[in-house]
Amino acid sequence: MSISNSPRVGFLQPLNNNLEEEVGQEESSIPKILLSKGLNVVGRNCIPVTDKRLSRKHLSINVASDGSSEVSVEGTNPVVLRTKGERKKLLSGEKWKIEDGDIIELIPGHYFFKYVASGGEQNEKLMSNKQKRCWDEESSYSKDRVRNKKRINGESELEPLAEQSKKKRFENDGKETDKSSEGVHQFNVPNSKLPSTFQLLRVQGLPAWANTNTVSINDVIQGNVILAILSNYMVDIDWLLSACPLLKKVPNVLVIHGESDGILEYMKRKKPASWILHKPPLPISFGTHHSKAMLLVYPQGVRVVVHTANLIHVDWNNKSQGLWMQDFPWKANNGASKGCGFESDLIDYLTMLKWPEFNVDLPALGSYSIKPSFFKKFDYTSAVVRLIASVPGYHSGSNLKKWGHMKLRTVLQECTFSEEFQKSPLVYQFSSLGSLDEKWMLEFASSMSAGVTRDKKPLGVGEPLIIWPTVEDVRNSLEGYAAGNAIPSPLKNVEKAFLKKYWAKWKANHSGRCRAMPHIKTFTRYNGQNLAWFLLTSANLSKAAWGALQKGNSQLMIRSYELGVLFLPSSIKPGCGFSCTDIAKSSDDNGGLQKSSETKRMKLVTLNWQGDQTEVIQLPVPYELPPKPYSREDVPWSWDRHYAEKDVYGQVWPRQVKLYACQDS
């Protein structure tokens, strides 16, 4: 829903199934939606529900200067309008004039809203008071909790809440700075090691030390790109072209996305003429194309990028995110040389995306048909990582171990690890929690615990902890409650009793990211500051993302597309320093690598590891290990609850959150 400085001309009032306004706790899950003159977009971005039938741009309401209003269905599902005693179904693309008192069913029979045209200050004041009563009656996160916290902390109840939040925030920033100088501040990786680790994205508003060796989108998409494939879930075409103007000059661009039909139509109108848009098939309901990656082709080779950020402003500026990339040269002899595990991972995944083949003329290289097999023309033998992907389908036989958590299990089973990782704990860190059960959690932990020691003893199942922001983390974050819009897990998923033993805090002092809420997704097995392995991925903790075994464990059902990069202890291979954008590094592809390092297996460690850094690969894990379990006072964030305690901007939740630049248009 767009937030405009234009005067408010009305609102959409949520109703219950009896078409009555709710007063009390139940109403708090869906907010009143304010309307301004001009175009107002209504959808899942401003209504905190996880129902995938609701598009993020579900419908638009255009309020003209003369006060008349017209509703237009933007999503694929129909909308029902109750007007003048009749019930009219509007299909995708249809429009209809609405009047004061008309009722809109966003999904037929569900999500009822009454259109209330502006009646002046008295009408607004009446609604404001009614909403305030609802907030005052909220009990799940109530004033009692606030008063108790103040008594514990010795704070005066007379001190304004927003001022307390700001004061606490600045105090914490100071502590982080003092405590963290040995963390991310010391993260400076030579070119030869960079493809063996990952980098954090730059975050606005953090001190300079917290953005040491971080990247922005222009550090990734740079140089003479002659073909780009951008894979993502959300794509804000306006922001992308303004944040990375180089893309306007790239002659061939394929965008693989997961957007709804409403946003897709907008993208078609706004994209450069040569761009191709493709949404991969989703054969199983409630699946998404969620992978976040880039393939950038240069005259010198290809840059492969796997990351965790949607192509929207807030993801690249305000949140904790991670990104891995490596450049690979063209193969000699027109691609006749032997492949490797990384190449197989990549080509298998690209094949499942089923994009329409297209022909391009690459300057000084010739004409090519761009299909998955085109990417066999590059030499990936210097890769020390593996790709772990998910694709939708019912996978069995030889495909059972090819995708999802079974792929991870298979790769780990082929690896040997230090004895210190026997029975060592696991960490699951992500930004959206699916509907889980204990049986599946054990299935998932079995895959995460695969592998043997050097003497062939199984590592054994590790005890996992889930790193998940608390309500207080979100409230005091850089974005305030707005950050919770990107942690979209409902109460019914978060408050399952069996999950309580897993909760651990998001603590990120050493990386300066305590207040930059995580959109990064990581999974790891660790002992102290040593890591057995580490996975940076688009996959959240859900059956849809990772798959669930069926039919006596002979079939894996996956709903969504996901992609991650798995870091394992390994030697640094020749060619790791190759660059498509730096000619000097391209010729000196080992970046000064010592011969002894080429064969010695390098172990993985966190930024807080102490010791000789010449024989380790440091990974900028943004959170602290071991994780600290929740205290009795900590409440896990869920986005469909009402929070009456104001955030650092004086806002309560739910509230409207702007994600796309076009929402102001």
VOGU-3710 file (C-alpha; in Angstrom, 3 decimals, decimal comma):
1> msisnsprvg> 0,000/0,000/0,000  1,526/3,305/-1,017  2,233/5,870/1,657  1,719/9,336/0,253  1,839/12,885/1,498  -1,488/13,499/-0,272  -4,463/14,170/2,003  -6,368/11,115/3,191  -9,671/10,794/1,340  -10,988/7,611/2,916
11> flqplnnnle> -10,065/4,154/4,119  -10,893/0,472/3,880  -12,340/-0,801/7,158  -11,788/-4,553/7,842  -14,965/-6,494/8,671  -15,607/-9,932/10,131  -17,526/-12,708/8,371  -20,780/-11,154/9,588  -19,795/-7,926/7,831  -19,388/-6,175/11,179
21> eevgqeessi> -16,513/-4,099/12,474  -14,494/-5,983/15,099  -13,790/-4,352/18,437  -11,125/-6,079/20,504  -8,323/-8,516/20,037  -9,479/-10,265/16,878  -9,499/-7,078/14,838  -5,841/-6,433/15,471  -4,561/-8,913/12,885  -5,733/-6,803/9,905
31> pkillskgln> -5,339/-3,015/9,937  -7,476/-0,247/8,528  -6,064/0,766/5,126  -5,827/4,501/4,547  -6,512/5,858/1,045  -5,058/8,969/-0,582  -5,870/10,817/-3,783  -4,457/9,013/-6,789  -3,489/5,345/-7,109  -3,628/3,178/-3,966
41> vvgrncipvt> -2,316/-0,395/-4,151  -3,844/-3,013/-1,831  -2,466/-6,507/-1,309  -0,343/-8,762/0,847  2,168/-5,949/1,476  -0,321/-4,057/3,640  -2,390/-6,973/4,954  -0,296/-9,212/7,263  -1,569/-12,628/6,152  0,300/-15,460/4,441
51> dkrlsrkhls> -2,540/-16,501/2,120  -0,810/-16,859/-1,268  -4,139/-16,253/-3,036  -3,609/-12,607/-2,146  -1,120/-10,975/-4,507  1,188/-8,284/-3,223  -0,537/-6,035/-5,775  -4,016/-7,573/-5,477  -6,136/-4,596/-6,462  -5,785/-0,872/-6,921
61> invasdgsse> -8,145/1,918/-5,926  -7,840/5,111/-7,938  -9,351/8,117/-6,141  -9,942/10,997/-8,542  -9,750/14,696/-7,640  -13,564/14,923/-7,746  -13,796/12,265/-5,013  -14,965/9,405/-7,248  -13,213/6,055/-6,787  -12,578/3,113/-9,091
71> vsvegtnpvv> -11,347/-0,335/-8,117  -9,239/-2,395/-10,559  -8,325/-6,081/-10,062  -4,551/-6,421/-10,460  -3,984/-10,024/-9,295  -5,016/-13,296/-10,914  -7,823/-14,144/-8,477  -11,293/-12,553/-8,714  -12,559/-9,913/-6,296  -16,185/-9,567/-5,194
81> lrtkgerkkl> -17,823/-6,141/-4,849  -21,029/-5,735/-2,821  -22,757/-2,582/-3,993  -26,389/-1,412/-3,962  -27,609/-4,766/-2,668  -25,879/-6,768/-5,397  -22,813/-9,015/-5,292  -20,629/-8,551/-8,381  -17,561/-10,662/-9,242  -14,693/-8,776/-10,900
91> lsgekwkied> -12,099/-10,785/-12,799  -8,435/-9,928/-13,314  -8,114/-6,652/-15,228  -11,739/-5,555/-14,686  -12,639/-2,179/-13,160  -15,707/-0,804/-11,330  -16,769/2,435/-9,676  -17,207/2,167/-5,902  -19,131/4,339/-3,463  -19,138/4,974/0,267
101> gdiielipgh> -20,362/1,864/2,112  -19,548/-0,643/-0,652  -17,965/-3,885/0,581  -14,992/-5,546/-1,106  -14,177/-9,258/-0,710  -10,505/-9,507/-1,659  -10,978/-13,258/-2,099  -14,615/-14,342/-2,620  -15,947/-15,082/0,869  -12,751/-13,895/2,605
111> yffkyvasgg> -11,041/-10,655/3,695  -13,986/-8,255/3,825  -13,393/-4,495/3,715  -15,882/-1,625/3,730  -15,006/1,403/1,640  -15,432/4,546/3,759  -15,197/7,837/1,867  -13,844/10,826/3,726  -16,334/12,493/6,042  -13,988/15,143/7,357
121> eqneklmsnk> -12,057/15,296/10,594  -14,913/13,898/12,683  -14,924/10,636/10,709  -11,141/10,263/11,008  -11,210/11,094/14,699  -13,984/8,571/15,321  -11,986/5,815/13,622  -8,798/6,846/15,397  -10,499/6,580/18,800  -12,031/3,217/17,916
131> qkrcwdeess> -8,649/1,880/16,838  -7,068/3,221/20,007  -9,605/1,292/22,101  -8,641/-1,875/20,255  -4,991/-1,243/20,980  -5,711/-0,563/24,634  -7,570/-3,875/24,905  -4,751/-5,897/23,278  -3,508/-8,508/25,728  -0,948/-10,651/23,861
141> yskdrvrnkk> 1,729/-7,941/23,943  0,162/-5,498/26,371  0,869/-2,534/28,581  1,403/-4,919/31,478  4,459/-6,350/29,712  5,742/-2,828/29,091  5,257/-1,817/32,749  6,940/-5,003/33,993  9,907/-4,434/31,708  10,251/-0,860/32,936
151> ringeselep> 10,228/-1,995/36,557  12,893/-4,594/35,809  15,096/-2,057/33,989  14,473/0,669/36,557  12,985/2,976/33,913  10,491/5,683/34,724  7,017/5,203/33,259  6,947/8,956/32,718  9,839/8,855/30,227  8,437/8,879/26,684
161> laeqskkkrf> 8,677/5,454/25,110  10,152/6,651/21,828  12,884/8,538/23,694  13,704/5,402/25,718  14,018/3,416/22,500  16,321/5,978/20,902  18,424/6,265/24,067  18,797/2,500/24,313  19,600/2,283/20,599  22,467/4,790/20,798
171> endgketdks> 23,865/3,126/23,925  23,854/-0,228/22,153  25,567/1,228/19,105  28,378/2,445/21,321  28,786/-0,951/22,954  28,806/-2,672/19,594  31,527/-0,394/18,306  33,793/-1,007/21,274  33,212/-4,751/21,363  33,365/-5,411/17,651
181> segvhqfnvp> 36,692/-3,975/16,555  38,144/-7,481/16,314  35,196/-8,814/14,273  34,109/-7,680/10,824  36,543/-4,757/11,061  39,392/-7,275/10,566  37,717/-9,091/7,653  40,033/-8,469/4,715  40,253/-11,433/2,362  42,851/-11,789/-0,429
191> nsklpstfql> 41,555/-12,359/-3,959  42,647/-15,990/-3,959  40,417/-16,739/-0,959  37,414/-14,577/-1,826  35,549/-17,304/-3,800  35,935/-19,580/-0,760  33,949/-17,239/1,484  31,078/-14,779/1,133  30,472/-11,112/1,843  27,791/-9,175/3,678
201> lrvqglpawa> 25,794/-6,518/1,882  26,402/-2,905/2,824  23,824/-1,488/5,259  22,921/2,181/5,388  23,162/3,860/8,771  25,862/1,610/10,233  29,285/2,886/11,327  32,043/2,528/8,732  33,744/-0,394/10,503  30,547/-2,472/10,215
211> ntntvsindv> 30,652/-2,181/6,423  34,251/-3,389/6,060  34,654/-5,472/2,875  30,911/-5,419/2,205  29,322/-5,090/-1,224  26,556/-3,165/-2,949  24,768/-4,059/-6,171  27,167/-1,904/-8,192  30,126/-3,866/-6,842  28,534/-6,981/-8,328
221> iqgnvilail> 27,047/-5,811/-11,641  30,005/-3,942/-13,123  32,276/-3,885/-16,138  31,530/-4,917/-19,709  28,541/-7,212/-19,141  27,294/-8,578/-22,480  24,600/-10,916/-21,125  22,864/-10,949/-17,751  20,501/-13,468/-16,200  18,944/-12,125/-12,999
231> snymvdidwl> 17,053/-14,656/-10,887  14,923/-13,494/-7,970  11,581/-13,564/-6,189  10,691/-9,859/-5,974  11,853/-7,416/-8,646  11,296/-3,661/-8,359  12,089/-2,645/-11,917  12,154/1,088/-11,110  14,592/0,693/-8,232  16,781/-1,786/-10,119
241> lsacpllkkv> 17,319/0,503/-13,099  17,980/3,545/-10,902  20,288/1,699/-8,458  22,212/-0,038/-11,237  22,034/2,126/-14,400  24,660/-0,088/-16,043  21,886/-2,626/-16,673  20,305/-0,250/-19,189  23,400/-0,697/-21,341  23,540/-4,503/-21,156
251> pnvlvihges> 22,326/-5,673/-24,586  20,814/-8,982/-23,422  18,984/-9,404/-20,085  16,793/-12,282/-18,896  14,886/-11,739/-15,635  13,661/-14,941/-13,971  11,194/-13,913/-11,279  8,447/-14,977/-8,906  6,197/-11,936/-9,206  2,391/-11,913/-9,338
261> dgileymkrk> 0,519/-11,021/-12,512  -0,172/-7,463/-11,358  3,505/-6,623/-10,800  4,428/-8,538/-13,958  2,203/-6,287/-16,073  3,901/-3,247/-14,561  7,335/-4,758/-15,245  6,394/-5,361/-18,882  5,507/-1,703/-19,282  8,635/-0,395/-17,550
271> kpaswilhkp> 11,394/-2,778/-18,693  13,819/-1,973/-21,514  12,523/-3,386/-24,793  15,271/-6,006/-25,131  14,678/-7,565/-21,705  13,001/-10,965/-21,437  10,823/-11,811/-18,414  10,238/-15,410/-17,362  8,399/-16,985/-14,434  9,325/-20,690/-14,056
281> plpisfgthh> 6,504/-23,251/-13,872  5,060/-23,965/-10,434  3,375/-27,369/-10,739  2,533/-27,707/-7,029  0,313/-25,216/-5,197  1,764/-22,666/-2,760  5,195/-22,830/-4,380  7,299/-19,819/-5,386  10,336/-19,028/-7,458  12,470/-17,857/-4,546
291> skamllvypq> 16,074/-18,304/-5,781  18,340/-15,260/-5,799  21,236/-15,440/-8,230  22,924/-13,738/-11,172  24,837/-15,004/-14,180  26,830/-12,183/-15,783  28,623/-13,010/-19,029  31,715/-11,022/-20,052  34,099/-11,291/-22,990  36,534/-12,846/-20,482
301> gvrvvvhtan> 34,152/-15,332/-18,799  31,143/-15,549/-16,494  30,433/-14,238/-12,990  28,214/-16,535/-10,917  26,483/-14,838/-7,987  24,349/-16,471/-5,279  22,822/-14,157/-2,678  19,855/-13,587/-0,348  18,404/-10,172/-1,318  15,288/-9,457/-3,355
311> lihvdwnnks> 15,817/-6,870/-6,070  14,189/-4,125/-3,997  15,617/-1,113/-2,157  15,145/-2,253/1,437  16,842/-5,602/0,845  20,022/-4,024/-0,528  20,209/-1,189/2,012  18,546/-1,950/5,341  18,921/-5,644/6,164  21,546/-8,240/7,018
321> qglwmqdfpw> 22,200/-10,091/3,762  24,900/-12,312/2,272  26,412/-12,759/-1,203  28,893/-15,152/-2,812  30,401/-14,692/-6,237  33,182/-16,091/-8,372  34,387/-15,408/-11,909  35,176/-18,299/-14,261  36,958/-18,149/-17,655  35,738/-19,555/-20,925
331> kanngaskgc> 36,853/-23,129/-21,498  39,573/-23,800/-24,016  38,681/-25,815/-27,141  35,136/-24,416/-27,253  34,014/-26,128/-24,038  35,345/-29,606/-24,730  37,160/-29,981/-21,387  35,788/-32,069/-18,571  33,201/-30,705/-16,171  33,053/-30,856/-12,353
341> gfesdlidyl> 30,566/-31,101/-9,488  29,841/-27,373/-9,497  29,124/-27,421/-13,222  26,732/-30,356/-12,849  24,954/-28,585/-9,967  24,540/-25,420/-12,042  23,446/-26,966/-15,333  20,993/-29,349/-13,640  19,364/-26,416/-11,865  19,238/-24,098/-14,880
351> tmlkwpefnv> 17,634/-26,854/-16,947  14,685/-27,000/-14,532  13,916/-23,284/-14,967  12,678/-23,885/-18,533  13,249/-20,380/-19,821  12,514/-19,738/-23,522  15,702/-20,093/-25,561  16,835/-16,920/-27,281  19,654/-16,034/-29,670  22,220/-13,349/-29,002
361> dlpalgsysi> 25,226/-11,909/-30,808  28,066/-11,555/-28,321  30,640/-8,997/-29,525  33,868/-10,641/-30,766  32,529/-14,048/-29,697  29,801/-14,851/-32,187  26,148/-15,884/-32,168  24,833/-18,173/-29,435  21,580/-19,756/-28,393  21,118/-18,976/-24,711
371> kpsffkkfdy> 19,938/-22,161/-23,029  21,262/-24,024/-19,969  23,889/-25,917/-21,977  25,428/-22,568/-23,030  26,872/-22,314/-19,517  28,910/-25,478/-20,072  31,273/-23,278/-22,080  32,915/-21,953/-18,900  35,617/-23,602/-16,806  34,365/-24,113/-13,232
381> tsavvrlias> 37,224/-26,340/-12,025  38,481/-23,634/-9,646  35,198/-23,703/-7,670  35,576/-24,925/-4,088  31,865/-24,622/-3,255  28,840/-26,709/-4,217  25,369/-25,525/-5,185  22,401/-26,848/-3,201  19,169/-26,234/-5,098  15,486/-27,034/-4,774
391> vpgyhsgsnl> 13,024/-27,350/-7,647  9,305/-28,147/-7,406  8,122/-31,669/-8,048  7,807/-35,205/-6,712  11,380/-36,469/-6,903  12,185/-40,179/-6,777  14,696/-42,666/-8,142  17,930/-41,011/-9,232  16,364/-37,570/-8,628  15,668/-38,242/-4,954
401> kkwghmklrt> 19,152/-37,119/-3,924  19,406/-34,307/-6,442  17,403/-31,581/-4,730  16,513/-30,019/-1,389  17,729/-31,382/1,904  18,448/-34,749/0,297  20,999/-33,075/-1,995  22,679/-31,536/1,040  22,634/-34,907/2,793  24,236/-36,583/-0,230
411> vlqectfsee> 27,049/-34,014/-0,553  27,813/-34,092/3,189  27,875/-37,897/3,190  30,762/-37,740/0,727  32,793/-35,464/3,027  35,093/-36,187/5,962  35,213/-33,832/8,918  37,308/-33,298/12,017  36,415/-35,405/15,059  35,493/-32,217/16,923
421> fqksplvyqf> 32,223/-32,108/14,975  30,863/-35,431/16,259  27,524/-34,671/17,931  28,270/-30,954/17,524  25,300/-28,548/17,362  23,512/-27,126/14,339  22,212/-23,631/13,628  19,208/-22,782/11,454  18,941/-19,059/10,696  16,359/-17,692/8,257
431> sslgsldekw> 13,597/-15,103/7,876  10,366/-17,085/7,346  9,130/-20,120/9,232  6,884/-22,702/7,614  4,305/-24,935/9,262  6,515/-27,618/10,809  6,171/-30,733/12,939  8,627/-32,722/15,047  8,806/-35,610/12,563  9,995/-33,343/9,775
441> mlefassmsa> 12,433/-31,535/12,087  14,137/-34,879/12,758  14,164/-35,669/9,023  15,783/-32,310/8,324  18,320/-32,648/11,163  19,343/-36,049/9,790  20,316/-34,424/6,498  22,095/-31,552/8,256  24,036/-34,069/10,379  25,371/-36,233/7,531
451> gvtrdkkplg> 29,087/-36,852/7,130  31,825/-38,911/8,762  35,084/-38,345/10,582  38,449/-39,256/9,092  38,154/-42,730/10,630  34,716/-43,167/8,975  32,618/-42,702/12,131  29,282/-40,945/11,537  29,110/-37,438/12,966  25,729/-38,224/14,539
461> vgepliiwpt> 22,627/-36,077/14,739  23,312/-32,615/16,121  21,018/-30,556/18,337  19,750/-27,540/16,396  18,987/-24,020/17,549  16,886/-21,559/15,550  18,171/-17,991/15,450  15,079/-15,809/15,177  14,483/-12,115/16,012  12,399/-11,263/19,044
471> vedvrnsleg> 9,671/-8,641/19,066  12,104/-6,307/20,819  14,737/-6,876/18,127  12,280/-5,815/15,439  10,854/-2,909/17,418  14,320/-1,409/18,030  15,714/-2,221/14,582  16,923/0,213/11,917  13,512/0,004/10,271  11,394/-0,353/13,393
481> yaagnaipsp> 8,345/-2,575/12,996  8,572/-2,180/9,214  11,414/-4,731/9,313  8,868/-7,305/10,456  7,219/-7,206/7,041  10,197/-9,217/5,737  9,940/-11,744/8,592  6,508/-12,964/7,479  5,691/-15,840/9,788  2,235/-16,128/11,354
491> lknvekaflk> 1,533/-16,816/14,983  0,210/-20,304/14,231  3,644/-21,321/12,910  5,789/-19,497/15,452  4,010/-20,459/18,672  3,989/-24,239/18,293  4,951/-25,614/21,694  7,682/-27,957/20,451  9,609/-25,025/18,917  10,271/-23,339/22,279
501> kywakwkanh> 13,373/-25,409/22,953  14,934/-24,232/19,665  14,669/-20,437/19,948  17,944/-18,474/20,103  18,656/-14,755/19,867  19,818/-12,705/16,912  23,025/-11,270/18,407  25,404/-9,588/15,989  27,663/-7,243/17,960  30,840/-8,283/16,151
511> sgrcramphi> 29,323/-7,502/12,734  27,511/-4,354/13,878  24,203/-5,816/12,712  22,166/-6,242/15,879  19,715/-3,682/14,508  19,896/-4,731/10,836  17,226/-7,413/10,808  18,220/-10,613/9,014  16,923/-11,490/5,595  20,020/-13,659/5,141
521> ktftryngqn> 19,448/-17,431/5,407  22,222/-19,650/6,756  22,598/-23,171/8,078  25,729/-24,537/9,711  27,346/-27,108/12,004  29,881/-25,699/14,415  32,101/-26,269/17,431  33,099/-23,030/19,123  34,274/-20,758/16,315  35,113/-23,661/13,979
531> lawflltsan> 32,639/-24,573/11,245  32,227/-28,055/9,789  30,368/-26,537/6,830  28,253/-23,478/6,098  25,324/-22,929/3,728  24,253/-19,505/2,421  20,896/-19,910/0,717  17,560/-18,453/-0,327  15,772/-21,298/1,490  13,842/-20,604/4,668
541> lskaawgalq> 12,958/-23,338/7,148  9,965/-24,924/5,452  8,900/-28,132/3,762  8,078/-26,116/0,648  11,713/-24,962/0,380  13,598/-28,075/1,470  11,160/-30,846/0,612  9,458/-33,545/2,685  9,997/-37,278/2,270  6,970/-39,349/1,291
551> kgnsqlmirs> 6,092/-42,938/0,389  8,433/-44,634/2,826  11,210/-42,100/2,153  11,284/-43,027/-1,553  9,964/-39,656/-2,762  10,780/-36,038/-1,948  8,057/-33,433/-2,507  9,268/-29,847/-3,022  7,062/-26,843/-3,845  9,530/-24,014/-4,530
561> yelgvlflps> 12,707/-23,049/-6,357  15,639/-22,269/-4,045  19,399/-21,918/-4,486  22,262/-21,917/-2,014  26,041/-22,204/-1,932  27,728/-24,738/0,377  31,139/-23,936/1,861  33,279/-26,927/2,825  36,831/-27,301/4,170  39,007/-27,519/1,056
571> sikpgcgfsc> 42,238/-26,431/-0,517  42,476/-23,233/-2,510  42,502/-24,189/-6,178  44,507/-22,536/-8,946  42,368/-20,002/-10,791  40,449/-18,769/-7,738  41,733/-15,234/-8,304  40,502/-14,985/-11,895  38,499/-11,818/-12,599  36,235/-10,796/-15,473
581> tdiakssddn> 36,498/-7,117/-14,564  40,115/-6,621/-13,440  42,619/-7,402/-16,166  45,549/-7,487/-13,712  43,825/-10,079/-11,533  42,725/-12,005/-14,605  46,322/-12,593/-15,629  47,546/-13,258/-12,072  44,726/-15,620/-11,309  46,165/-17,027/-8,093
591> gglqkssetk> 46,381/-13,632/-6,439  49,770/-14,354/-4,901  48,700/-17,764/-3,578  51,495/-19,735/-1,935  52,211/-23,167/-3,380  51,814/-24,808/0,028  48,260/-23,514/0,282  47,195/-25,190/-2,930  47,220/-28,658/-1,406  46,625/-27,916/2,288
601> rmklvtlnwq> 42,993/-28,235/3,373  41,815/-24,938/4,843  39,348/-25,097/7,703  36,333/-22,813/8,037  36,100/-20,386/10,968  34,020/-17,396/12,070  35,212/-13,805/12,406  35,634/-14,344/16,147  38,132/-17,176/15,652  41,565/-16,472/17,136
611> gdqteviqlp> 44,734/-17,843/15,539  46,919/-17,890/12,413  44,674/-16,789/9,546  46,931/-18,133/6,788  45,549/-21,670/7,202  41,847/-20,874/7,588  38,964/-19,476/5,568  37,108/-16,822/7,563  33,377/-16,606/6,910  31,641/-13,358/7,962
621> vpyelppkpy> 28,883/-15,140/9,889  26,893/-12,091/11,019  25,539/-13,620/14,266  27,461/-14,812/17,291  28,269/-18,445/17,973  27,319/-20,223/20,102  23,833/-18,694/19,983  22,233/-17,529/23,201  18,865/-19,214/23,928  15,799/-17,057/24,573
631> sredvpwswd> 15,125/-15,869/28,097  11,679/-16,216/29,664  10,907/-12,618/28,674  11,796/-13,021/24,985  8,903/-13,289/22,529  9,559/-14,568/18,979  8,408/-12,198/16,248  5,250/-13,086/14,335  3,874/-10,647/11,819  0,118/-11,149/12,282
641> rhyaekdvyg> -0,017/-10,033/15,920  -0,724/-6,536/17,150  2,086/-4,712/18,984  0,986/-1,605/20,848  4,400/-0,604/22,213  5,772/1,988/19,805  8,932/1,361/17,816  11,885/3,739/17,372  9,812/5,783/14,919  6,786/6,034/17,208
651> qvwprqvkly> 4,831/3,489/15,118  2,758/0,481/16,184  2,158/-2,755/14,275  0,537/-3,623/11,952  1,347/-0,728/9,666  1,679/-0,146/5,947  5,104/-0,851/4,440  6,319/0,435/1,102  8,413/-2,081/-0,864  8,214/-0,928/-4,498
661> acqds> 9,131/2,430/-5,976  6,031/2,232/-8,191  3,818/2,414/-5,120  4,239/6,182/-5,238  3,188/6,409/-8,853
//
